[in-house]
């Protein structure tokens, strides 16, 4: 599926370039997203293990090759991807909260549909490369929270992305501001740990972990004609 998407994207761009002027954009970007990692093994456990809100941030650079109203974009973003959990477990002292913090680099590859200014839509894939991962748990018996390294329990994963946004000029400056909302969902398995830090590989039957995010992306764009 990934190879097919990339092939179709390149074909679309190659066809469009015959009739359109080629331009380039470069941008500095920042993203702030609500993120989570969902697994059926956790979902089936009810109040003992449940999900909680988590927020992540990423920053980096973006480049776009534009063929009229069609652009092929590539980004490199660094930051984290967090998952939050909560529950009530007698064995660890009752109510608790926990979270996983993945240090990642993201490489979104996407088509952008829209003019150099105004509204646009975008869709593509996001490669999530996991550099490290930590798990922490906090309850009334444990202060500060205990933190353990769970890097080996996670793996790189790819997600599908769709977004909408707009580009706006700033007075007479030669740059624009780009603001977009993006949703990403991974059908690939990120693996990992449950809300109590246990390796999900220990569950039988095993269920894969799906990562999801919805967030605001802001960038400062410079166009090269």
C-alpha positions as CSV (number, residue, x, y, z in Angstrom):
1,X,0.0,0.0,0.0
2,X,2.8,2.4,0.9
3,X,4.6,1.8,-2.4
4,X,1.4,2.2,-4.4
5,X,0.7,5.5,-2.7
6,X,4.2,6.9,-3.4
7,X,4.0,5.7,-7.0
8,X,0.7,7.4,-7.6
9,X,1.9,10.6,-6.0
10,X,5.0,10.7,-8.1
11,X,2.9,10.0,-11.3
12,X,0.5,12.8,-10.5
13,X,3.3,15.2,-10.0
14,X,5.1,14.2,-13.1
15,X,1.9,14.6,-15.2
16,X,1.2,18.0,-13.7
17,X,4.7,19.4,-14.2
18,X,4.3,19.3,-18.0
19,X,1.7,22.0,-17.8
20,X,2.6,24.0,-14.7
21,X,5.4,26.3,-13.5
22,X,7.7,24.7,-11.0
23,X,8.1,26.5,-7.6
24,X,9.5,25.6,-4.2
25,X,8.6,26.3,-0.6
26,X,10.7,25.9,2.5
27,X,9.3,26.2,6.1
28,X,10.1,26.0,9.7
29,X,7.3,24.1,11.6
30,X,5.9,23.5,15.0
31,X,3.1,21.0,15.9
32,X,1.1,20.5,19.1
33,X,-1.1,17.4,19.1
34,X,-3.3,15.2,21.3
35,X,-1.9,11.7,21.0
36,X,-2.6,8.2,22.1
37,X,-1.8,4.6,21.5
38,X,-4.7,2.1,21.5
39,X,-4.7,-1.6,22.1
40,X,-7.6,-4.1,22.3
41,X,-5.9,-5.9,25.2
42,X,-6.0,-2.7,27.3
43,X,-9.5,-1.7,26.1
44,X,-10.9,-5.1,27.3
45,X,-9.7,-4.6,30.9
46,X,-12.3,-2.0,31.9
47,X,-11.6,0.3,34.8
48,X,-8.4,-1.4,35.8
49,X,-6.7,0.0,32.7
50,X,-8.1,2.9,30.7
51,X,-6.9,5.7,28.5
52,X,-6.1,9.3,29.5
53,X,-5.4,12.5,27.6
54,X,-1.8,13.0,26.4
55,X,-0.2,15.9,24.5
56,X,2.9,15.9,22.3
57,X,4.9,18.5,20.4
58,X,7.2,18.3,17.4
59,X,9.3,20.8,15.4
60,X,11.4,20.8,12.3
61,X,11.6,21.7,8.6
62,X,9.4,21.2,5.6
63,X,9.9,21.5,1.9
64,X,7.4,21.4,-0.9
65,X,7.7,21.2,-4.7
66,X,4.7,22.9,-6.3
67,X,3.2,22.2,-9.8
68,X,0.5,24.9,-9.9
69,X,-2.1,23.9,-7.3
70,X,-0.5,20.5,-6.6
71,X,2.4,20.2,-4.2
72,X,4.6,17.3,-3.1
73,X,5.7,17.8,0.5
74,X,8.4,16.3,2.7
75,X,9.1,17.1,6.3
76,X,11.5,16.2,9.1
77,X,10.1,16.7,12.6
78,X,11.6,15.9,15.9
79,X,9.9,15.6,19.3
80,X,7.8,13.1,21.2
81,X,4.7,11.0,20.9
82,X,2.9,10.4,24.3
83,X,0.2,8.0,25.4
84,X,-1.7,8.5,28.7
85,X,-3.5,5.9,30.8
86,X,-5.4,5.8,34.1
87,X,-7.1,3.1,36.2
88,X,-7.7,1.5,39.5
89,X,-5.6,-1.4,40.5
90,X,-5.6,-2.8,44.1
91,X,-2.2,-4.5,43.6
92,X,-0.4,-1.2,43.2
93,X,-2.4,0.9,45.7
94,X,-5.6,1.8,44.0
95,X,-6.1,4.7,41.5
96,X,-3.1,5.5,39.3
97,X,-2.1,7.5,36.2
98,X,0.7,6.4,33.8
99,X,2.1,7.5,30.5
100,X,4.5,6.4,27.8
101,X,6.8,9.0,26.3
102,X,8.3,8.1,22.9
103,X,11.2,10.2,21.6
104,X,10.7,10.1,17.9
105,X,11.5,11.6,14.5
106,X,8.7,11.9,12.0
107,X,8.9,12.1,8.2
108,X,5.6,13.1,6.6
109,X,5.4,12.6,2.8
110,X,2.2,14.1,1.3
111,X,0.3,15.7,-1.5
112,X,-0.9,19.3,-0.9
113,X,-3.9,20.5,-3.0
114,X,-4.3,24.3,-3.1
115,X,-2.8,27.5,-4.3
116,X,0.3,29.2,-2.9
117,X,-2.1,31.3,-0.7
118,X,-5.5,30.5,0.8
119,X,-7.0,27.2,1.8
120,X,-5.5,23.8,1.1
121,X,-5.9,20.1,1.8
122,X,-3.2,17.5,2.3
123,X,-3.0,13.7,2.6
124,X,-0.1,11.3,2.8
125,X,1.9,9.0,5.0
126,X,4.0,9.6,8.2
127,X,7.0,7.5,9.1
128,X,7.4,7.5,12.9
129,X,10.9,6.4,13.9
130,X,11.2,5.6,17.6
131,X,14.5,6.7,19.2
132,X,13.7,5.8,22.8
133,X,10.7,5.2,25.1
134,X,10.1,5.6,28.9
135,X,7.1,4.5,31.0
136,X,6.1,6.2,34.2
137,X,3.5,5.4,36.8
138,X,2.1,7.5,39.7
139,X,-0.2,6.7,42.6
140,X,-0.6,7.8,46.2
141,X,2.0,5.3,47.3
142,X,4.6,6.4,44.8
143,X,5.9,10.0,44.7
144,X,7.8,10.9,42.5
145,X,6.5,8.6,39.8
146,X,8.6,5.6,38.9
147,X,10.1,5.7,35.4
148,X,11.5,2.7,33.5
149,X,13.1,2.4,30.0
150,X,10.8,0.5,27.6
151,X,12.6,1.3,24.3
152,X,12.9,-2.3,23.4
153,X,9.2,-2.9,23.6
154,X,8.4,-0.4,20.9
155,X,9.1,-0.3,17.1
156,X,8.9,2.1,14.2
157,X,5.5,2.5,12.7
158,X,3.8,4.2,9.7
159,X,0.6,6.2,9.8
160,X,-1.8,7.7,7.3
161,X,-2.4,11.5,7.5
162,X,-5.1,13.9,6.3
163,X,-5.3,17.6,7.0
164,X,-6.8,21.0,6.0
165,X,-5.5,24.4,6.5
166,X,-4.6,27.8,5.0
167,X,-1.7,30.1,4.1
168,X,-1.7,33.8,4.9
169,X,0.6,36.6,4.0
170,X,2.2,38.8,6.7
171,X,2.0,42.5,5.6
172,X,4.7,43.1,3.0
173,X,7.1,40.5,4.3
174,X,8.3,37.8,1.8
175,X,7.0,35.0,4.0
176,X,3.6,33.4,4.8
177,X,2.1,31.7,7.8
178,X,0.7,28.2,7.3
179,X,-1.8,26.9,9.8
180,X,-3.3,23.4,9.4
181,X,-5.1,20.7,11.4
182,X,-3.9,17.2,10.9
183,X,-5.2,13.8,11.8
184,X,-2.9,10.7,11.8
185,X,-3.8,7.1,12.3
186,X,-1.5,4.1,12.2
187,X,-2.7,0.7,11.1
188,X,0.8,-0.6,11.6
189,X,1.7,-2.2,15.0
190,X,3.8,0.1,17.3
191,X,3.9,-2.8,19.9
192,X,4.7,-1.5,23.4
193,X,3.5,-1.9,27.0
194,X,0.1,-1.8,28.8
195,X,-1.1,0.9,31.3
196,X,0.9,-0.9,34.1
197,X,4.1,-1.2,32.1
198,X,3.8,-4.9,31.2
199,X,5.0,-6.0,27.8
200,X,2.0,-6.4,25.4
201,X,3.8,-9.4,23.9
202,X,2.8,-11.3,27.1
203,X,-0.9,-11.1,26.3
204,X,-2.7,-14.1,24.7
205,X,-4.1,-13.5,22.2
206,X,-1.9,-10.7,21.2
207,X,-3.4,-7.4,19.7
208,X,-1.4,-4.8,17.8
209,X,-1.1,-1.2,19.0
210,X,-2.5,1.6,16.9
211,X,-1.2,5.2,17.3
212,X,-3.4,8.2,16.6
213,X,-3.0,12.0,16.8
214,X,-4.9,15.1,16.0
215,X,-3.1,18.4,16.2
216,X,-2.4,22.0,15.1
217,X,0.6,22.6,12.7
218,X,2.0,26.1,12.3
219,X,4.8,27.1,10.0
220,X,6.6,30.1,8.5
221,X,6.9,29.6,4.8
222,X,9.3,31.1,2.3
223,X,8.5,30.6,-1.4
224,X,11.2,30.2,-4.1
225,X,9.8,31.0,-7.6
